[in-house]
Amino acid sequence: MTKKNNIEELKKVRKKIDNIDNKIIELIGDRFKEIHKVTKLKENREEIIDHERITHILKSVQSKAKKNKIDAEIIVRIWQIFIQEAIKLESAKIKK
């Protein structure tokens, strides 16, 4: 391949990455819309953190990552951030 071909191919790949990023952001938005619904179903702050559910989620995403040949540690770290942010959101919304 020539340098010009490499540059054109790089542009195509980056455009695909940008499209994937847009889809990921949309899905994260959908996830947080559902978390807002969860806050309406929980009656008090003691219900915010469900350690059993957190463990289940992290094991599940780790397993799915491995099946898809993705670094499971990275996926778990990403989901830990999702979970931490969900807890913050729920804590802010649930005052009792």
C-alpha positions as CSV (number, residue, x, y, z in Angstrom):
1,M,0.0,0.0,0.0
2,T,1.1,3.5,-0.7
3,K,1.1,6.2,1.9
4,K,-1.9,7.9,0.3
5,N,-3.8,4.6,0.4
6,N,-2.9,4.2,4.1
7,I,-4.2,7.7,4.9
8,E,-7.5,7.0,3.1
9,E,-7.8,3.6,4.9
10,L,-7.1,5.3,8.2
11,K,-9.8,7.8,7.5
12,K,-12.3,5.0,6.8
13,V,-11.4,3.1,10.0
14,R,-11.6,6.2,12.1
15,K,-15.0,7.0,10.7
16,K,-16.2,3.5,11.6
17,I,-14.7,4.0,15.1
18,D,-16.6,7.3,15.4
19,N,-19.8,5.6,14.4
20,I,-19.3,2.9,17.0
21,D,-18.6,5.6,19.6
22,N,-21.8,7.3,18.8
23,K,-23.7,4.0,19.2
24,I,-22.0,3.4,22.5
25,I,-22.9,6.8,23.8
26,E,-26.5,6.3,22.8
27,L,-26.6,2.9,24.6
28,I,-25.1,4.4,27.7
29,G,-27.8,7.1,27.6
30,D,-30.4,4.4,27.4
31,R,-28.8,2.6,30.3
32,F,-29.0,5.7,32.5
33,K,-32.6,6.4,31.5
34,E,-33.4,3.0,33.0
35,I,-31.4,3.8,36.1
36,H,-33.6,6.9,36.5
37,K,-36.6,4.5,36.5
38,V,-34.9,2.4,39.1
39,T,-34.7,5.3,41.4
40,K,-38.4,5.7,41.3
41,L,-38.9,2.1,42.4
42,K,-36.5,2.2,45.4
43,E,-38.0,3.5,48.5
44,N,-34.9,4.2,50.7
45,R,-31.2,4.6,50.6
46,E,-30.6,1.1,52.0
47,E,-31.9,-0.3,48.7
48,I,-29.3,1.6,46.6
49,I,-26.4,-0.8,46.8
50,D,-27.2,-4.4,46.0
51,H,-23.9,-6.2,46.4
52,E,-25.3,-9.5,45.1
53,R,-26.5,-7.7,41.9
54,I,-23.2,-5.9,41.5
55,T,-21.3,-9.2,41.8
56,H,-23.7,-10.8,39.3
57,I,-23.3,-7.9,36.8
58,L,-19.5,-7.9,37.0
59,K,-19.2,-11.7,36.6
60,S,-21.6,-11.5,33.7
61,V,-19.8,-8.8,31.7
62,Q,-16.4,-10.5,32.5
63,S,-17.7,-13.7,31.0
64,K,-19.2,-12.0,28.0
65,A,-15.9,-10.1,27.4
66,K,-14.0,-13.4,27.5
67,K,-16.4,-15.0,25.0
68,N,-15.9,-12.0,22.7
69,K,-12.1,-12.1,23.1
70,I,-12.0,-8.7,24.8
71,D,-9.8,-7.9,27.8
72,A,-12.1,-8.8,30.7
73,E,-10.3,-6.5,33.1
74,I,-11.0,-3.5,30.9
75,I,-14.7,-4.4,30.6
76,V,-15.0,-4.9,34.4
77,R,-13.3,-1.5,35.0
78,I,-15.8,0.2,32.6
79,W,-18.8,-1.5,34.3
80,Q,-17.4,-0.5,37.7
81,I,-17.6,3.1,36.6
82,F,-21.2,2.6,35.3
83,I,-22.1,1.1,38.7
84,Q,-20.4,3.9,40.7
85,E,-22.2,6.5,38.6
86,A,-25.5,4.7,39.0
87,I,-25.0,4.7,42.8
88,K,-24.2,8.4,42.8
89,L,-27.3,9.1,40.7
90,E,-29.5,7.0,42.9
91,S,-28.1,8.5,46.1
92,A,-28.9,12.0,44.8
93,K,-32.4,11.1,43.9
94,I,-33.3,8.9,46.9
95,K,-33.3,11.1,50.0
96,K,-34.9,8.8,52.5
